């Protein structure tokens, strides 16, 4: 199957045999987008029609500018929570109109950021968010999303809270005042969805429950019973509208827009990789642009933040989608609903939407991942758990900032104290290994061999030198230090100067320093600062066995020794070894 990137190319090369798969996939995702669009708009604090508008416009924009075949664009729970938390963090008392204006401007700016980042080929920024950070963030967001809907599920209302524990305390306090009919309806819906997922009947469960909920709501008069319903939804397609910038403090919302743009793209990027078989053909920067266009265009038609959804994309793939044409089919279904069926959705109970949202949150939670991570990498486990706890207690914006800070701290900590290994020779072989890991690795008389497993720069060079000095001091009658250097892929000027002083010091104490397996760019620097000359001009070697033979004056190897101290100086700055 060809994978034309442009919509024109897709239409021109479209094959009739793909139509049945795209039609069935578009129908399946469209049916799911209707309740999800409304539900996720509720999470974002918006009227439900904004979710439908986003579900209508974003897939069309992605069809025109996207690059993948299986991705489905529309409202998403995580983005909705980011928007709600971001606007709430401003601490402003906003009317509904002002709140909507702020959300749409944030989405517009986020889309602009995505377009600019894609055009500047900044797609790599998705790699700055480590997997433990994202898992911790999304797991906490899942709990926050679920608890944000608990009131709608059981018919109680709590006050806005700054911290999660305060919100939790309010729920316990007000639990005796729950609305019984609402609770029964909400919990029953939640139970049905959970059971359906367990037995793999979940593809059409949500649309079925929404339809059934509307019918029984009309029949039994749920609104008269005190069960809250969606209410009026404007009929018809969205109109083109200008954004209301007068109600928005741009300086305050810019950071929120930046976070929303990056997280929206990062999550979409991970979903693309999970549903697309041919990852080699993906153009991440064009995806960035496509997502941005979908959001920028969408806000002018009342839509809000759109990104990909794993559940919808997975259903799209399983239902047989062959091309992005399935996005057009799902948009057509939303258009039909907006044109003819919005009066019916008036009767949809909010507790059913709350149950749908809560049932979707386990897909964001990753308990097993953290369990495995604890046994594999405790430092990264700390990053994930710290991000999880900070996000849970203080909200998604602060949690994300805290998670990024923790990731940077762990990264810096690991580079501040890089791994060093003292090497010994394995028997009569030419193999040298870490003496702490291999019992039969024996050190050479009067020689200490140290492998440095990291680049050297201003913040870790002192640690490295101190560790080498400690190893020298712990041994007697050392006259030679060999530094195995293939893992030192870069070195800054501070490290070079410190290394220069250290070699001077060792020479005064009668210890000669040798290097082997130095990579080209680092070797070039050693020449430029005349460190090679300081070593004596013949103390850079390709292979560890040769430098040991040279030190021991072993004739068997001395004739074959390979010194690289006299390399061609014309290649300085350009050599690759």
N, C-alpha and C positions, 0 to 999 in steps of 0.2 A: 504493500500500500504506500502510495506517495504521501509525503507529508508537506504539502505546500504551506508556506508560512502566511502569505497574504490571503485575505478573503477572496480577492479576485482569482488568485491561483487555485484556491480551494474549489471555488465554483466552476472554474474553467475545466479542472481535472476531475470534477465530481463524477462518481460512478453510480449507476442505478442500483447496483447490488448493495451499496452502503446505506441506502435510504431506509430499509426496514430496521436496521440496527439503530440508526440515528433517531428514527421516529419513536421506537419503543423506549430508547434511553431518554430522549427528551421528555416523553410523557411521564416516565417514572420520576425523573428529577423535578419536573414541573409540578407534579402532584405533591411532592415533598416540599418544594419551595414555598408553596402557598401558606401552609401553617407555620413553617419555619420563618419565613419572611415576617409574618405578623409577630411571632413569638420573640424573635431577636430584636425587633423594633421596641418591644416592651422592655427588654433588658437595657436597651440604649436610652430608655426614658422617653421614647418618641411615640406619637400616635401610630397605630398599626399600619395605616396606609403607606407610611414611609418605607416600611419593610417590603411592601408589595411593589412600590415604585422602584426600589433598588433591585428587586428580583426581576423586574421587567427590563430596565435599561442596561444594567451591568452585563448580562449575558450577550446582549446585542453588540455592545461595545467590544466585548472580548472576542466575539465571533469575527469582528472586523479587524482587530489588531493583535489578537493573541497568537501564540505559536504552537500550542499543544493541541492534541486531539481529544483528550479525556477529561481535562479540567472543567469544572463547573463553577462559575462565578456567581456570587450573591451575598446576602447578609450572612454574617457569621457571629457566633456567640462571643468569642474572645474579643473581636473588634468592638462589638457592642458594649461589652463590659469596660473596655479601655476608654471608649467615648464617654460613657456614663461616669466613670471614676474620674476621668480627666476634667470634665466640666464641673463635677462636684468639688474637686480639689481647688477650684477657683474661689470657693466660698462666697458666691454671689447669690442673691435672692432674685431669681429670674422668673418671669411669667412664662407660660407655655410658648408663646411666640418668640420671646427672647432666647429661651433654651433651644428651640429648633434652629434659630438663626445661628447660634454659637456652634451647634453640632454640624450644621451644613458648611459653615466656614472652615471648621477644623477639617472636615472631610475634603473640601476643596483644596486646602493647603497641603494636606497629606498627599492628595493625588498629584499636585504640582511637584512636591518633593520626589515622588516616585518617578515621574516623567523625567525630571532633571537628572536624577541619579542614574536612570537607565541610559539616557543620552550620553552622560559622562562616563558610562561603563563602570558604575559603582556597584554592580550586582554582587561583588565580592563581600560587601558589608554584611550580607547574611551569614557569612562565616565567623563574624565576630561574636555571635551568640552561641556559646557552647551548648552541647546537648544537655548536660546536667542543669545548666541555667534554664533552658527552655522547658525541660521537664518539670523542674521545680515551680517555674512561673505558671505554666499551664495547669499543673495539678492544683495549685492554690486558687487559680482563677476558676477552675471547675467547682470548687467548694463555694467560692464567693457567688458564682452564678446560681448555683443550686439554692443557697440561702437567700439570695435576692428574690427568689420566687416562692419561698415558703409561705409568705403572707398570702399570696394569691392562691396557693394550694389548699390552705386550711381556713381562709377567710378572716385573717386578722391583719391589722396594720400596725407597723412599728414606726418610731421616729427615726430620722436620719441619725446615723452614728459614725463617729470618727474612726472607731476601732472595731474589729471583728468581735472581740469578747463582749463589747457593749451591746452589739446587735444580738449576739447569742443570749445574753442575759435578758434582753427584752422579750425574746421569743419564749423563754421559760416563764417569765412573769405573766405574759398575756395568754399562755397556752389554755388556761381554763376558759377563756372567752372566745375560743374558736367557734366558727359557724359550722354546725354539724352537717347540714346538707352539702355545703361546699367541700368540707373535709372528706365526706364519703365519696363524692364525685371525683375529687382530685386524686385521692389515694387509689380508688378503683381504676381510674385511667392509668395511673403510674404502674399499678400491678399488672395490668393487661400488657402494657408496653414491655415491661421487664420479662414477663413470661414469653411473649412473642419473640423477643430477642434470643431468649434461651433456646427456643425450639426453631430458630432460624425462619420465623414467619414475619420478620420485621419490615420488609420492603414497603408494604402498603398498609401497615398497621396504623401509622399516624394519620394518613388521609381518611382511613376508615373511621377512626375514633373521632376525628373532627366532624365528619358527615353525620355520624351517629349522635354526637353531642349536640349538634344543631337541631336534629330532628326531635330528640327527646326534650331539648330545651323549649322548643316551640310547643310540643305536645303537653308537657307538664307545667309550662309557665315558670321556668326557673327564675326569671327576673322578678316575678311576684313573690317567689319563695325567699328572696334575699340573696340569691346566687348572682354574683356580678357577671355581666356579659360584656362583649366587646363594644357594642353600641354602634352608632352611625359610622360608616366608612364612606367617604366621598365616592360617588359613582363616576365612572369614565376614566379615560386615560389622563395621565398627568400633563399639566400645561407647562410650557417653558416659562421659567421665572428667574428674575435676577436675585442675587444673594443680597441679604441685608447686612452690609458691613457696619452700618451705624450702631448696631446693637452689640458689637463685638470689640473687645480689647485685643488687638492683633498681637501685641507683645506677650500677653498672657497665654494666648492659645497656641502660639507658634511651637513651644516645646511639646505640647500635647499632640499637635499635628505630626511632629517629627517622630515621636514614639509610635503613633498609630501607623504611619507610613512604613516604618522599618519592621515592626512586628507583623503587620499585615503581609508584607512581602516575604519575610522570613518564613512564616507559617506556610504561605502558598508555595514557596520554593521547596519546602520539605514534602509537601503533599504531591507536587509535580513529580518529584523523584520516586515517590512510592506508587504512583498510578501509571506513569509513562514507561513503556518497555524500552523505548529507544532514547535513553538519556543523552547519548552522544550528539543527537541532533538538536538538543535544546539550546536556546539562546536566552540565558538568564537575563541579560540586559534588556532584550526586547520584551521579555515577560514583565520586567519592572515597568517599562513604558506602557505596555498594554493594561496593566493593572491600574496605573495612574490615570490613563485616559478614561477607563471605565468609571473611576470615581469622580474625575473632574466633570465629565459629561453628565453623570448621574445626578449630581447635586442640582443642576439646573432644571431637572425634571422631578425634584422632590425626593430623589433617592439618597440614601446615606451610604456609609462605608461598605464597600463590597470587597470580598476576597474569596479565596477558595475554601471549600468545606471538604474534609476527608470523607464524611459519610455520603454526601451527595456525589462526589467524584468517584467514590468506590461503586455506588449504585449505578452511576452513569456508565462505568466500565463494565460492570457485571451485566447490565441490561443490553450490552452489545454496541455501544457507541463506537463509531468508526472515525468520525471527524467532529469539528466544532459545530457542525450543523445542528447537533442535538441541543446546543445552547439556544438556537433560534426557536426550536420547537417548544422548549420550556418557557421562553418569553411569550410565545403565542398563547400558551395556556394562561399565563398571568394576565395577559391583555383581555382574554375572554372573561376571566373572573371579574376584572375591573369594570368591564363594559356591561356585564349582565347579572352578576351574582353577588355583588357587595351587599345588597339588602339582606340576603340570607345570612351572611356572616355576622349580622347584627346580633343574632341570638347565640353565637358561640360563647360558651362559658369561659371566663378567664382562668378558672382552675384547670381546665383541660390544656390550655396553652402552657400554664405553669408546669403541669405534669410532663408535657412534651419537652420543655426546656430541661427540667431536672433529669429526665431519662437520658438526655443526650450528654450530660456532663461526665459520666464514667469514661467515655472515650478519650477525655482529656487527662484523666488521672493515670498515674504510672507507678503504682505501689511496687510491682515486681521489678521494675527498672531500678528503683532505689535499693531494693533488697540485693540485687545482683551487683549494683555499683559499690555498695558498702564493702563487699568482699574483694572487689577488683581495684578500686581507686578511692581511698578514704578521703583524700583531699578534694576530689571532684564531688564525692558524696556530700562533703561539707558545703560546697557551693550550691548544690541542688537543694539541700535541706534548708540552708540559710535563706536562699531565694524564696523557697516555699513558705517559711515562717514569716518572713518580712512582708511578702505579698498578702498572705492571709490576714495578718494583723493590721497592716497599714495601707493596704490597697495596691492595685496593680501598677500604678505609676511609681510610687516609692519602692515597691517590691522589685520592679525591673531595674531601677537605678541601683538598688542595693545588690542585686544579683550580678550586674555588670561590674560593680566595684569589687565584689568578692572574687569574681573570676580573674580580674586584673591582679588582685592581691595574691591569689594562689599562683598565678603565672609568674609574677615577680619573685615570689618566695622560691619557686622552683628554679628560677634562673639565678637568684642570688646565691644559692647553694647548689651548684651543679654537681653531678656525679663524677667522682674520680675513682679510678681503680688501679691498684698496684698489680702488675702482671708478672707471672712466672712462666717458665718454660715447661711444657708437657714432655717429660721423658727425653728421648733422643730425637724428637720431632722438631720441626721448625715452628711449632704452634705455641703461642703465648696466650695465657688466659688469666682471669682475675683469681688471685691466690685465695680470696675468701670464698669463692664458689667452686674451685677445683682443688681437691686435696693433693693431687699429684702435680700441681703447678709449683715449680720450685724457682726461687729467686736466684739470680746469678751473683757470684761473689763480687763484692765491691760495686755492684751496679744496682740502681733502683730504676725500674721502668714504670712510668705512670701514664695512664690513658685519661685524657680529659674529654668528657662527653658533652661538651656544650660550647657555644661561641663565647668569646671573652670580651667583656666590656667593663665600663667604669664601675658598675655596682657589684660585680662578682669577682674581679681580678684579685682583690685583697684576700678574699676567702680562699681562692685557688692557691695563691702563693703561700698562705699560712698553712694550708693542708699539706702542700708539698714539703714545706719546711719541717712540719711535724713528723712526716714520714721519714725524712732524712735524719732528723734528730733521734728517732726511735731505733735507728740502725747504726751499727758501728762500722768504721773503716769504709765509708762510701766515698768513691772518687769519681763516679760518673752518674749523671742523671739523664735518662732518656725520656723524652716527652712524645708519646704517640698521639698524633694530631689530626687524624682524618675527620674527627667530629668537630674540630674547631673550624667552622665554615665562615666565620668573620671575626674581626678583632678591631676594636676602636683605638684611638690614639692614646687614651688614658691607659688602657691595658698594655699597649706597646711600650709606653714609657715605664710602667711598673715592672714589666717583664725585663726591660733593659737593666733597670736598677738591680733586680733580683739576680740576673746572670752575673753582673759585676760583683755582687756580694758573694755568690757561690765560687767564682773564679778566685777571689781572695782567700777563700777557705780551702782551695785545692780541689774543688769539684768542677769537672767539665760538663757542659750541657750539650745534648744532642737532640735533634728533632728527626722524626721520620713520618712519612705519609702526610706531609703538609700540602693542603690543597692550594691550587695555583694563586687565587686572589690573595690569600693570607701570605703565601710565600713572596709575592710581589711586594707586600708591605714590609716584610722582614728585610728585603733588600733596600727598600727606599729609606728606611730608618737606620741602615747600616748595622742591623743586628746580626746579619750573617757574617759580616767582617769581624764583629765582636766575638762571635763563636770560633773564629779561626779560619773560616772560609771552606772547611771540608767537613762540616758537621750537620748537613741536611741530607737525609737519606730517603730513598723510596721505600725500603723494606726494613722491618724491625730486625730480622735475622742478620742483615748485612751490617747494621750499625753495631750490633753486639759482637759480631766477628771482627769488625774494625777496632772496637775498644779492646778486645781480648788479643788483638794481633794474631788471629787465627789464620795462618797462611792458606788454609783450604778455602777460606772465603775472601781473604783480603784481595786476592787477584780478581775476584769477581764482584767486589763491592761496587755499589752504584751510588755514587755521591751526586747530588743534584745542585751542589753549591755553585757550580760553574755553568748554570743554564744560560741560554741566549737572552741577554738583557733587552733585546729588541722587542720581546713579547711581554715585557712587564705591563701589567694592567690589563692584559688580554688573554693570558693563559688560563686554561680550564683545569689544569691539574697542578 
